[in-house]
Amino acid sequence: MPLTVHAAPVVLTMTGDDPARDGVLRDAAVAVDGDRIAGVGPVGEVAGRFPDARVRRWPGVITPGLVNAHAHLQYTDFAHLASSGLPFPEWLLALNRERAGYTEARWQESARRGVHLMLKSGTTAVADVVTHACVLVPVARSGIRGVSYIEVLADDAAWAAKRRDRFFAALDTPVGRTLGVSPHTPYSVGSAVFRELVAVARERGLRMHPHLAESADEVEFVRSGTGSFADVHHALGTTHELLDAGSGLAPGGYLDTLGALGPDVHVAHGVHLDAADRALLRERGTAVALCVRSNATLKAGEAPVADYLTEGSPLALGTDSLASGPSLDLWEEASAVRELALRQGYTAPDLDARLVTAATLGGAQALGLPAAGHLTEGGPADLAVFKVPTDLDPHTSLITHGAGSCVGTVLGGRLVHRR
Ligand SMILES: [Zn+2]
């Protein structure tokens, strides 16, 4: 592959002591040699260093490839569920029913479509929650970076019957993709099973990614063992240590008693975490992947975005799946998070820069990908180009005009999307 210099009016490297300030380069370029970045800087300087390179001039802003910190690629073909209007517990049951009719080939096709939509919108790394291990093969083959978290929903009986074997089979089958563990939620995974999953993850050095505090129903179940998730357990005949008893704790506090918080964990949603739970997650170094559009679809509530920002919680952004979110475009999510933060009274001028950080560096940190989320010489050549106005602050421009604006995506040095 010949060396290519990607030049644009603005390049956001997301590097330096203050990436939001130091990482903004005007009339700049990124040189790509094979699958690595060979240089980043002012366009004259970079072109001068590589006089024989092919120069590709882009409009708009070049950023590191975006990192989607919560998704379910296999549910890309389930968009009709997002428009069903069902509230969360009923939606979950509908999703379960629908799953039964799917074959391996359909799951794989659905996941492939999800990867395609992500690459098309500038995302080059994803935290993908995997319920059916058959999707690991096409996702690995696509080259998209990130972690595939093997999901477990199980009470003790289901775990012992076959889910334990299925889980280990998925973990032990090499597919060329970094794997992690996703204990689904505190209410759908028994405490003993959850503890075992934590132990396995730590033993094998795998990252974890549960859903946490997505709905008020979850808070009630964890605290007192009652409410709609208790009804679901009773209706399905499944068991749970907290059923009709509860832990007396908030969801974050409960997860902590299972050893399931830490810098090797990031949680999805965090809609109903109170101040004490948010402080606990910060203390443990656990990041939150916000999915505010999915929360709105499922009427699950509004995440305390302004509090997270004010308190300095490590944040990332996720689209969730198309079964509950309107798109896999991370800037569309960022724009919704911005709106919510403003509505909640967050007025600090750093809002847009922090959301761009969440979509890049924040996601990379949440997934434990130190080389992702920034453009650095020697690092992987994963970048995205957005045709947005360059006469305003580039962070604001990306958050307010970035959705649907991706004109180029480079993954491992290869141009995988161009418009
Ligand atoms: Zn999810």
Boltz pocket constraint, residues with backbone or C-beta under 6 A from the ligand:
constraints:
  - pocket:
      binder: B
      contacts: [[A, 70], [A, 71], [A, 72], [A, 129], [A, 211], [A, 268], [A, 320], [A, 321]]
      max_distance: 6.0
